[in-house]
Amino acid sequence: MIFRTIDTDKDKDIIIKFRKDSFVVSFGSEDGFGDESSYLQRMKERVRKFPDGQVIIEKDQKPIGQMELQIREYEGREIGYVNLFYLISEYRSKGIGKELVHYAENFFRQFNVSEYHLRVSPDNGRAIRLYRKSGMMKISEENEKHLVWRMSKSL
């Protein structure tokens, strides 16, 4: 399995497909994904700032997942933030999620942050089990377009 930096031009179709599917998995539909061109612009900026945090996961040269990681401010301090952990359906619940968490934690340690956060749909039991097994704890509930749990882990 390899983790390679997203090329927003070359990988445009696959990252849009994966991101939209993440909404379906989490919330039951693509509603909330928003505008494709806005998403691509955000991704171009994130790749520029955090190239090792915006990655396609490949197995046997086939894209099987995607991660979007960054450093951002939260309540006056810098934290690691997971915008997306995603695997295609046939690779879920096979232990690969642990490898994504390991990659993300190593990425965040490079920036000397003491914790990282992510948000997850309370209906996404499979993801919540992975996050809890990885040592994450629910710290709040948030509701923008959908109800989500904010989870955190100290590094």
PAKEPA-824350 format. One line per field, with one value per atom (N, C-alpha, C, O): residue number from 0; atom name; x, y, z. Coordinates in Angstrom, 3 decimals, always signed. Atoms other than C-alpha are relative to their C-alpha. Example, Ala and Ser with C-alpha at 12.3 -4.5 7.8 and 13.67 -1.06 7.14 Angstrom:
PAKEPA-824350
pos	(0 0 0 0 1 1 1 1) $
site	(N CA C O N CA C O) $
east	(+0.890 +12.300 +0.900 +1.936 -0.820 +13.670 -0.770 -0.261) $
north	(-1.190 -4.500 +1.200 +1.181 -1.190 -1.060 +1.090 +2.198) $
up	(+0.000 +7.800 +0.000 +0.665 -0.060 +7.140 +0.730 +0.899) $
This chain:
PAKEPA-824350
pos	(0 0 0 0 1 1 1 1 2 2 2 2 3 3 3 3 4 4 4 4 5 5 5 5 6 6 6 6 7 7 7 7 8 8 8 8 9 9 9 9 10 10 10 10 11 11 11 11 12 12 12 12 13 13 13 13 14 14 14 14 15 15 15 15 16 16 16 16 17 17 17 17 18 18 18 18 19 19 19 19 20 20 20 20 21 21 21 21 22 22 22 22 23 23 23 23 24 24 24 24 25 25 25 25 26 26 26 26 27 27 27 27 28 28 28 28 29 29 29 29 30 30 30 30 31 31 31 31 32 32 32 32 33 33 33 33 34 34 34 34 35 35 35 35 36 36 36 36 37 37 37 37 38 38 38 38 39 39 39 39 40 40 40 40 41 41 41 41 42 42 42 42 43 43 43 43 44 44 44 44 45 45 45 45 46 46 46 46 47 47 47 47 48 48 48 48 49 49 49 49 50 50 50 50 51 51 51 51 52 52 52 52 53 53 53 53 54 54 54 54 55 55 55 55 56 56 56 56 57 57 57 57 58 58 58 58 59 59 59 59 60 60 60 60 61 61 61 61 62 62 62 62 63 63 63 63 64 64 64 64 65 65 65 65 66 66 66 66 67 67 67 67 68 68 68 68 69 69 69 69 70 70 70 70 71 71 71 71 72 72 72 72 73 73 73 73 74 74 74 74 75 75 75 75 76 76 76 76 77 77 77 77 78 78 78 78 79 79 79 79 80 80 80 80 81 81 81 81 82 82 82 82 83 83 83 83 84 84 84 84 85 85 85 85 86 86 86 86 87 87 87 87 88 88 88 88 89 89 89 89 90 90 90 90 91 91 91 91 92 92 92 92 93 93 93 93 94 94 94 94 95 95 95 95 96 96 96 96 97 97 97 97 98 98 98 98 99 99 99 99 100 100 100 100 101 101 101 101 102 102 102 102 103 103 103 103 104 104 104 104 105 105 105 105 106 106 106 106 107 107 107 107 108 108 108 108 109 109 109 109 110 110 110 110 111 111 111 111 112 112 112 112 113 113 113 113 114 114 114 114 115 115 115 115 116 116 116 116 117 117 117 117 118 118 118 118 119 119 119 119 120 120 120 120 121 121 121 121 122 122 122 122 123 123 123 123 124 124 124 124 125 125 125 125 126 126 126 126 127 127 127 127 128 128 128 128 129 129 129 129 130 130 130 130 131 131 131 131 132 132 132 132 133 133 133 133 134 134 134 134 135 135 135 135 136 136 136 136 137 137 137 137 138 138 138 138 139 139 139 139 140 140 140 140 141 141 141 141 142 142 142 142 143 143 143 143 144 144 144 144 145 145 145 145 146 146 146 146 147 147 147 147 148 148 148 148 149 149 149 149 150 150 150 150 151 151 151 151 152 152 152 152 153 153 153 153 154 154 154 154) $
site	(N CA C O N CA C O N CA C O N CA C O N CA C O N CA C O N CA C O N CA C O N CA C O N CA C O N CA C O N CA C O N CA C O N CA C O N CA C O N CA C O N CA C O N CA C O N CA C O N CA C O N CA C O N CA C O N CA C O N CA C O N CA C O N CA C O N CA C O N CA C O N CA C O N CA C O N CA C O N CA C O N CA C O N CA C O N CA C O N CA C O N CA C O N CA C O N CA C O N CA C O N CA C O N CA C O N CA C O N CA C O N CA C O N CA C O N CA C O N CA C O N CA C O N CA C O N CA C O N CA C O N CA C O N CA C O N CA C O N CA C O N CA C O N CA C O N CA C O N CA C O N CA C O N CA C O N CA C O N CA C O N CA C O N CA C O N CA C O N CA C O N CA C O N CA C O N CA C O N CA C O N CA C O N CA C O N CA C O N CA C O N CA C O N CA C O N CA C O N CA C O N CA C O N CA C O N CA C O N CA C O N CA C O N CA C O N CA C O N CA C O N CA C O N CA C O N CA C O N CA C O N CA C O N CA C O N CA C O N CA C O N CA C O N CA C O N CA C O N CA C O N CA C O N CA C O N CA C O N CA C O N CA C O N CA C O N CA C O N CA C O N CA C O N CA C O N CA C O N CA C O N CA C O N CA C O N CA C O N CA C O N CA C O N CA C O N CA C O N CA C O N CA C O N CA C O N CA C O N CA C O N CA C O N CA C O N CA C O N CA C O N CA C O N CA C O N CA C O N CA C O N CA C O N CA C O N CA C O N CA C O N CA C O N CA C O N CA C O N CA C O N CA C O N CA C O N CA C O N CA C O N CA C O N CA C O N CA C O N CA C O N CA C O N CA C O N CA C O N CA C O N CA C O N CA C O N CA C O) $
east	(+0.852 +0.000 +0.890 +1.868 -0.769 +1.314 -0.928 -2.124 +0.684 +0.293 +0.700 +1.882 -0.623 +0.904 -0.772 -1.996 +0.612 +0.254 -0.995 -0.723 +1.033 -2.905 +0.488 +1.041 -0.196 -2.430 -1.414 -2.150 +1.391 -5.609 -0.477 -1.675 +0.408 -5.575 -0.199 -1.249 +0.045 -4.819 -1.034 -1.707 +0.859 -6.829 -1.381 -2.132 +1.240 -9.782 -1.223 -1.986 +1.208 -12.411 -0.053 -1.112 -0.001 -11.333 -0.204 -0.914 +0.170 -11.095 -1.419 -1.953 +1.401 -14.528 -0.894 -1.783 +0.793 -15.974 +0.136 -0.865 -0.221 -14.373 -0.634 -1.258 +0.539 -15.386 -1.530 -2.141 +1.459 -18.990 -0.463 -1.446 +0.391 -19.145 +0.143 -0.627 -0.153 -17.885 -1.243 -1.627 +1.249 -20.999 -1.135 -1.950 +1.041 -23.223 +0.165 -0.814 -0.272 -21.552 -0.379 -0.982 +0.211 -21.790 -1.431 -1.979 +1.275 -25.101 -1.128 -2.246 +1.046 -26.996 -0.206 -0.965 +0.101 -26.636 +1.175 +1.925 -1.066 -24.249 -0.320 +0.530 +0.377 -26.156 +1.040 +1.424 -1.020 -23.652 +1.378 +2.290 -1.302 -20.810 +0.318 +1.447 -0.223 -21.256 +0.458 +0.184 -0.418 -19.687 +1.342 +2.297 -1.224 -17.060 +1.190 +2.293 -1.142 -14.935 +0.506 +1.710 -0.440 -14.870 +0.816 +1.835 -0.736 -13.769 +1.397 +2.385 -1.309 -10.986 +0.917 +2.119 -0.816 -9.807 +0.544 +1.721 -0.456 -9.674 +1.099 +2.084 -0.991 -7.758 +1.327 +2.390 -1.247 -5.233 +0.769 +1.989 -0.643 -4.530 +0.562 +1.670 -0.483 -4.239 +1.208 +2.150 -1.158 -1.894 +1.223 +2.330 -1.116 +0.249 +0.573 +1.791 -0.447 +0.391 +0.442 +1.414 -0.239 +0.359 +0.002 -0.896 +0.016 +1.361 -0.042 -0.689 +0.004 +1.990 -1.291 -1.494 +1.261 -1.427 -1.179 -2.274 +1.081 -3.483 +0.424 +1.158 -0.529 -2.997 -1.082 -2.167 +0.764 -4.493 +0.687 +1.914 -0.532 -4.063 -0.183 -1.288 +0.054 -3.206 +0.458 +1.369 -0.408 -2.986 +0.044 -0.937 -0.183 -1.634 -0.315 -0.953 +0.160 -1.654 -1.456 -1.768 +1.425 -5.417 -0.344 -0.028 +0.413 -6.823 -1.077 -2.128 +0.969 -8.576 -0.453 -1.328 +0.392 -8.835 +0.662 +1.432 -0.478 -8.026 +0.052 -0.785 -0.083 -6.895 +0.241 +0.964 -0.211 -7.079 +0.337 -0.511 -0.510 -4.990 +0.564 +1.140 -0.574 -4.018 +0.241 -0.170 -0.190 -2.925 -0.858 -0.816 +0.878 -5.449 -0.153 +0.253 +0.201 -6.391 -1.337 -2.339 +1.221 -8.943 +0.112 +1.028 +0.033 -9.792 +1.361 +1.839 -1.228 -6.598 +1.283 +2.338 -1.233 -4.138 -0.002 -1.053 -0.108 -2.853 -0.208 +0.341 +0.252 -4.116 +0.128 +0.089 +0.147 -3.985 -1.481 -2.278 +1.407 -7.238 -0.130 +0.535 +0.301 -8.533 -1.265 -2.352 +1.171 -10.828 -0.652 -1.864 +0.548 -11.205 +0.895 +2.099 -0.533 -10.388 -0.995 -2.183 +0.934 -11.878 +0.638 +1.779 -0.354 -11.632 -1.212 -2.350 +1.116 -13.710 -0.572 +0.118 +0.741 -16.275 +0.700 +0.688 -0.593 -14.372 +1.255 +1.755 -1.182 -11.426 -0.324 +0.579 +0.393 -13.412 -0.068 -0.320 +0.061 -13.314 +0.985 +0.701 -1.048 -10.119 +1.313 +2.369 -1.199 -7.685 +0.812 +1.802 -0.763 -6.501 -0.185 +0.714 +0.238 -8.074 +1.067 +1.436 -1.081 -5.423 +1.239 +1.934 -1.157 -2.755 -0.206 +0.744 +0.287 -4.485 +0.200 +0.781 -0.180 -4.589 +1.486 +1.934 -1.440 -0.900 +0.686 +1.504 -0.554 -0.004 -0.339 +0.530 +0.445 -2.052 +0.739 +1.182 -0.675 -0.504 +1.464 +1.992 -1.385 +3.009 +0.058 +0.961 +0.068 +2.048 -0.143 +0.589 +0.233 +0.746 +1.210 +1.506 -1.179 +3.831 +1.087 +1.841 -0.981 +5.984 -0.221 +0.709 +0.340 +4.193 -0.057 -0.449 -0.090 +4.622 -1.308 -1.301 +1.273 +0.918 -0.242 +0.208 +0.192 -0.223 -1.289 -1.513 +1.235 -3.593 -0.508 -0.094 +0.694 -5.715 -1.467 -1.865 +1.454 -9.435 -0.503 +0.188 +0.770 -11.915 -1.464 -1.815 +1.440 -15.659 -0.574 -0.142 +0.578 -17.796 -1.496 -1.970 +1.442 -21.463 -0.245 +0.392 +0.309 -22.933 -0.613 -0.689 +0.560 -24.541 +1.073 +0.771 -1.083 -21.143 +0.713 +1.848 -0.508 -20.626 +1.330 +2.162 -1.260 -17.814 +1.168 +2.188 -1.072 -15.723 +0.189 +1.320 -0.100 -16.520 +0.737 +1.558 -0.719 -15.352 +1.502 +2.301 -1.415 -12.045 +0.620 +1.691 -0.557 -11.545 +0.136 +1.146 -0.078 -12.326 +1.113 +1.852 -1.089 -9.999 +1.366 +2.349 -1.248 -7.333 +0.287 +1.327 -0.225 -7.741 -0.683 -0.436 +0.705 -9.984 -1.204 -1.783 +1.162 -12.710 -0.903 -0.429 +0.970 -15.885 +0.140 +0.108 -0.118 -15.469 -1.173 -1.399 +1.161 -18.554 -0.875 -0.501 +0.883 -21.498 -0.109 -0.212 +0.090 -21.675 -1.061 -1.312 +1.029 -24.378 +0.121 -0.338 -0.034 -23.592 -1.098 -2.218 +1.037 -25.407 -0.562 -1.708 +0.366 -25.521 +0.549 +1.544 -0.532 -25.087 +1.253 +1.249 -1.244 -21.518 +0.575 +0.291 -0.767 -19.363 +1.403 +2.005 -1.413 -16.021 +0.726 +0.401 -0.808 -13.489 +1.439 +1.893 -1.351 -9.999 +0.900 +0.440 -1.004 -6.805 +1.242 +1.684 -1.280 -3.727 +1.122 +1.052 -1.164 -0.411 +1.137 +2.200) $
north	(-1.178 +0.000 +1.230 +1.303 -1.248 +3.438 +1.196 +1.149 -1.267 +6.957 +1.007 +1.291 -0.976 +9.482 +1.305 +1.321 -1.327 +13.206 +0.133 -0.278 -0.233 +14.143 +1.022 +2.062 -0.942 +15.799 +0.442 -0.309 -0.428 +17.890 +0.010 -0.118 +0.057 +17.992 -1.450 -1.808 +1.400 +14.327 -0.819 -1.682 +0.796 +12.986 +0.615 +0.145 -0.745 +15.383 -0.901 -0.795 +0.835 +12.769 -0.944 -1.123 +0.976 +10.248 +0.678 +0.140 -0.631 +12.732 +0.534 +0.513 -0.432 +14.169 -1.213 -1.152 +1.214 +10.647 -0.498 -0.806 +0.489 +9.582 +0.933 +0.472 -0.957 +12.772 -0.059 -0.031 +0.107 +12.526 -1.290 -1.281 +1.257 +8.872 +0.089 -0.537 -0.157 +9.878 +0.663 +0.351 -0.618 +12.060 -1.022 -1.037 +1.030 +9.152 -0.953 -1.287 +0.911 +6.850 +0.661 +0.025 -0.689 +9.464 +0.489 +0.376 -0.703 +11.200 -0.530 -0.016 +0.608 +9.042 +0.610 +0.070 -0.618 +11.401 +0.948 +1.240 -0.951 +13.777 +1.416 +2.301 -1.334 +16.752 +0.486 -0.240 -0.543 +18.990 -0.014 +0.659 +0.000 +18.201 +1.387 +1.863 -1.333 +21.561 -0.027 -0.967 -0.244 +22.817 -0.689 -0.536 +0.723 +20.647 +0.923 +0.620 -0.893 +23.584 +0.630 +0.843 -0.527 +25.040 -1.045 -0.724 +1.089 +21.666 -0.133 -0.259 +0.122 +21.439 +1.160 +0.965 -1.153 +24.958 -0.190 +0.061 +0.269 +24.053 -1.060 -0.938 +1.067 +20.900 +0.494 +0.114 -0.548 +22.778 +0.764 +0.637 -0.774 +25.105 -0.928 -0.711 +0.942 +22.215 -0.787 -1.022 +0.715 +20.304 +0.905 +0.451 -0.952 +23.435 +0.121 +0.125 -0.196 +23.852 -1.291 -1.294 +1.269 +20.198 -1.166 -2.008 +1.036 +17.946 -1.427 -2.290 +1.353 +14.903 -0.315 -1.447 +0.208 +15.366 -0.195 -0.533 +0.162 +15.214 -1.156 -0.968 +1.177 +11.678 -0.938 -1.061 +1.124 +8.961 -1.248 -1.339 +1.269 +5.489 -0.989 -1.158 +0.948 +2.902 -1.376 -1.511 +1.388 -0.871 -0.638 -0.582 +0.585 -2.696 +1.022 +0.697 -1.126 +0.681 +0.401 +1.069 -0.360 +1.036 +0.921 +0.604 -0.874 +3.978 -0.687 -1.083 +0.633 +2.528 +0.943 +0.593 -0.919 +5.580 +1.354 +1.623 -1.386 +9.158 +0.522 +0.176 -0.701 +11.217 +1.473 +1.860 -1.445 +14.953 +0.431 +0.380 -0.373 +16.178 +1.411 +1.806 -1.338 +19.680 +0.430 -0.242 -0.639 +21.862 +1.249 +2.028 -1.177 +24.476 +0.457 -0.232 -0.555 +26.654 -0.454 -0.524 +0.367 +25.527 +0.562 +0.218 -0.622 +27.564 +0.587 +0.401 -0.745 +29.605 -0.803 -0.277 +0.794 +26.746 -0.799 -1.045 +0.799 +24.754 -1.469 -1.995 +1.432 +21.202 -0.647 +0.033 +0.752 +18.499 -0.185 -0.283 +0.177 +18.088 -0.957 -0.798 +0.956 +15.187 +0.474 +0.427 -0.363 +16.479 -1.249 -1.288 +1.196 +13.011 -1.202 -1.159 +1.358 +9.371 -0.736 -0.760 +0.658 +7.376 -1.244 -1.212 +1.218 +3.832 -0.448 -0.315 +0.547 +2.303 -1.203 -1.824 +0.957 -0.178 -1.341 -1.900 +1.332 -3.381 -0.043 -1.125 -0.045 -2.224 +0.442 +0.576 -0.379 -1.178 -1.238 -2.346 +1.078 -3.293 -1.125 -2.292 +0.979 -5.039 +0.371 -0.180 -0.391 -3.343 +1.102 +1.554 -1.029 -0.768 +1.364 +2.203 -1.268 +2.094 +0.298 +1.457 -0.186 +1.541 +0.591 +1.416 -0.526 +2.228 +1.478 +2.260 -1.403 +5.486 +0.842 +1.925 -0.723 +6.552 +0.139 +1.212 -0.034 +5.662 +1.049 +1.837 -0.986 +7.695 +1.412 +2.282 -1.336 +10.662 +0.453 +1.598 -0.387 +10.622 +0.332 +1.265 -0.348 +10.564 +1.345 +2.143 -1.295 +13.459 +1.125 +2.113 -1.056 +15.507 +0.215 +1.349 -0.134 +14.788 +0.859 +1.536 -0.831 +16.455 +1.483 +2.283 -1.402 +19.705 +0.335 +1.436 -0.207 +19.285 +0.466 +1.277 -0.304 +19.547 -1.051 -2.191 +0.915 +17.973 -0.809 -1.720 +0.757 +16.735 +0.178 +1.079 -0.167 +16.182 -0.316 -1.016 +0.142 +16.265 -0.498 -0.420 +0.276 +14.986 +0.085 +0.108 +0.036 +15.082 -1.197 -1.545 +1.225 +12.041 -0.002 +0.485 +0.160 +11.328 -1.001 -2.054 +0.964 +9.674 -1.294 -2.291 +1.194 +7.195 -0.891 -1.996 +0.750 +6.030 -0.856 -0.582 +0.851 +3.277 -0.647 -0.785 +0.642 +1.586 +0.965 +0.577 -0.987 +4.774 +0.307 +0.391 -0.315 +5.559 -1.114 -0.836 +1.115 +2.074 +0.105 -0.083 -0.151 +2.629 +1.130 +0.967 -1.152 +6.051 -0.275 +0.083 +0.320 +4.829 -1.003 -0.856 +0.981 +1.830 +0.668 +0.210 -0.736 +4.317 +0.984 +1.643 -0.873 +6.281 +1.349 +2.210 -1.272 +9.101 +0.019 -1.020 -0.188 +10.512 +1.073 +2.049 -1.026 +12.428 +1.173 +0.997 -1.186 +16.003 +0.957 +1.802 -0.882 +17.724 -0.486 -1.366 +0.195 +17.652 +1.337 +2.383 -1.211 +20.163 -0.216 -1.343 +0.116 +20.911 +1.167 +2.274 -0.998 +22.808 -0.365 +0.136 +0.509 +21.060 -1.313 -1.666 +1.293 +17.739 -0.065 +0.586 +0.251 +16.643 -0.857 -1.882 +0.770 +15.441 +0.012 +0.901 +0.024 +14.424 +0.477 +0.064 -0.359 +16.131 -0.941 -1.049 +0.928 +13.585 +0.508 +1.195 -0.514 +14.253 -1.096 -2.040 +0.873 +12.428 +0.825 +1.610 -0.621 +13.688 -0.847 -2.076 +0.705 +12.826 -0.023 -0.572) $
up	(+0.000 +0.000 +0.000 +0.744 +0.021 -0.856 +0.223 -0.064 -0.223 +0.106 -0.899 -0.706 +0.895 -2.664 +0.013 +0.142 -0.007 -2.780 -1.152 -2.280 +1.008 -4.636 -1.022 -0.663 +1.101 -8.015 -0.387 -1.027 +0.151 -8.164 -1.454 -1.710 +1.408 -11.975 -0.436 -0.969 +0.429 -12.614 +0.785 +0.222 -0.879 -9.664 +0.236 +1.091 -0.214 -9.960 +0.102 +1.062 +0.021 -10.843 +1.198 +1.801 -1.091 -8.211 +1.357 +2.207 -1.316 -5.319 +0.168 +1.277 -0.084 -6.133 +0.279 +1.128 -0.204 -6.367 +1.444 +2.091 -1.354 -3.061 +1.033 +1.989 -0.980 -1.241 +0.015 +1.083 +0.054 -2.454 +0.678 +1.419 -0.634 -1.391 +1.513 +2.241 -1.448 +2.050 +0.601 +1.728 -0.467 +2.377 +0.018 +0.940 +0.047 +1.321 +1.183 +1.851 -1.112 +3.879 +1.331 +2.195 -1.270 +6.635 +0.201 +1.298 -0.166 +5.947 -0.879 -0.825 +0.805 +3.456 -1.366 -2.170 +1.325 +0.475 -0.203 +0.728 +0.325 -1.297 +0.478 +0.385 -0.467 +0.155 +0.994 +1.911 -0.887 +1.853 -0.630 -0.149 +0.681 -0.547 -0.532 -0.407 +0.548 -2.214 -1.438 -2.184 +1.379 -5.398 -0.281 +0.481 +0.350 -7.128 -0.207 +0.248 +0.259 -8.273 +1.292 +1.435 -1.298 -4.748 +0.756 +1.368 -0.644 -3.396 -0.611 +0.112 +0.659 -5.982 +0.361 +0.540 -0.410 -5.101 +1.420 +1.676 -1.370 -1.386 +0.007 +0.736 +0.046 -2.232 -0.579 -0.089 +0.562 -4.403 +1.068 +1.172 -1.064 -1.481 +1.080 +1.570 -1.027 +0.991 -0.497 +0.260 +0.556 -1.327 +0.022 +0.311 -0.019 -1.589 +1.415 +1.593 -1.381 +2.214 +0.685 +1.440 -0.698 +3.336 -1.001 -0.971 +1.045 +0.397 +0.549 -0.044 -0.556 +2.619 +0.750 +1.189 -0.692 +4.208 -0.934 -0.484 +0.989 +1.002 -0.885 -1.854 +0.678 -0.225 -0.509 +0.060 +0.526 -2.362 +0.546 +0.540 -0.462 -0.887 -1.148 -1.663 +1.106 -3.537 +0.452 +1.269 -0.202 -3.426 -1.379 -2.121 +1.331 -6.483 -1.099 -2.100 +0.929 -8.306 -0.233 -1.219 +0.089 -7.730 +1.165 +2.311 -1.106 -5.736 +0.848 +0.345 -0.897 -2.682 +1.108 +1.900 -1.061 -0.451 -0.127 -1.049 +0.012 +0.371 +1.430 +2.264 -1.281 +3.351 -0.257 -1.175 +0.034 +3.907 +1.428 +2.319 -1.318 +6.856 -0.071 -1.084 -0.037 +7.895 +1.442 +2.388 -1.288 +10.765 -0.021 -0.973 -0.049 +11.860 +1.441 +2.377 -1.331 +14.787 +0.559 -0.154 -0.706 +17.339 +1.412 +2.160 -1.324 +20.424 +0.389 +1.508 -0.272 +20.134 -0.027 +0.327 +0.087 +19.610 -1.300 -1.892 +1.209 +16.673 +0.321 +1.289 -0.129 +16.294 -1.373 -2.398 +1.228 +13.683 -0.265 +0.668 +0.332 +11.823 -1.182 -2.206 +1.065 +9.737 -0.698 -0.122 +0.796 +7.010 -0.594 -0.804 +0.622 +5.526 +0.233 -0.020 +0.066 +6.183 -0.880 -0.560 +0.899 +3.309 -0.610 -1.072 +0.725 +1.982 -0.806 -0.356 +0.772 -0.794 +0.750 +1.559 -0.833 +0.515 +0.168 +1.265 -0.129 -0.243 +0.878 +1.183 -0.863 +1.903 +1.426 +2.252 -1.352 +4.974 +0.896 +0.423 -1.004 +8.164 -0.287 -0.019 +0.269 +7.060 +0.710 +0.398 -0.745 +9.467 -0.652 -0.076 +0.712 +6.922 +0.661 +0.604 -0.681 +8.886 +1.035 +1.228 -0.987 +11.580 -0.659 -0.067 +0.725 +8.959 -0.359 -0.339 +0.279 +7.994 +1.254 +1.193 -1.262 +11.652 +0.312 +0.718 -0.260 +12.042 -0.893 -0.418 +0.931 +8.925 +0.478 +0.536 -0.422 +10.163 +1.252 +1.329 -1.241 +13.626 -0.252 +0.354 +0.355 +12.144 -0.709 -0.456 +0.685 +9.868 +1.025 +0.957 -0.983 +12.821 +0.903 +1.277 -0.868 +14.943 -0.649 +0.051 +0.707 +12.263 +0.274 +0.172 -0.240 +13.125 +1.491 +1.878 -1.456 +16.895 +0.621 +1.547 -0.650 +17.664 +1.085 +0.969 -1.123 +20.915 -0.100 +0.697 +0.170 +19.673 -1.417 -2.147 +1.276 +16.613 +0.185 +1.116 -0.046 +15.922 -1.353 -2.368 +1.208 +13.387 +0.377 +1.556 -0.239 +13.001 -0.736 -1.835 +0.548 +12.351 +0.254 +1.280 -0.184 +11.841 +1.123 +1.156 -1.059 +14.947 -0.546 +0.172 +0.633 +12.510 -0.640 -1.090 +0.641 +11.187 +1.050 +1.440 -1.075 +13.753 -0.295 +0.602 +0.384 +11.831 +0.239 +0.809 -0.195 +11.835 +1.484 +1.963 -1.432 +15.467 +0.744 +1.617 -0.643 +16.515 -0.257 +0.661 +0.332 +14.684 +0.818 +1.403 -0.701 +16.239 +1.492 +2.096 -1.433 +19.759 +0.276 +1.249 -0.168 +19.357 -0.132 +0.449 +0.209 +18.248 +1.129 +1.126 -1.148 +21.498 -0.066 +0.779 +0.110 +20.333 +0.939 +1.257 -0.864 +22.570 -0.576 -1.158 +0.396 +21.762 +0.961 +2.179 -0.859 +23.017 -0.158 +0.708 +0.164 +21.599 -1.144 -1.919 +1.143 +19.237 -0.713 -0.072 +0.802 +16.395 -1.062 -1.487 +1.015 +13.900 -0.966 -0.687 +1.063 +10.724 -0.981 -0.882 +0.903 +7.894 +0.524 +0.246 -0.565 +9.741 +1.422 +1.740 -1.335 +13.343 -0.125 -0.808 -0.026 +13.909 +1.406 +2.209 -1.232 +16.823 -0.304 -1.296 +0.082 +17.288 +0.948 +2.131 -0.799 +18.471 +0.026 -0.890 -0.214 +19.780 +0.542 +1.185 -0.602 +20.654 +0.277 -0.562 -0.342 +22.460 -0.582 -0.613 +0.556 +20.865 +0.996 +0.706) $
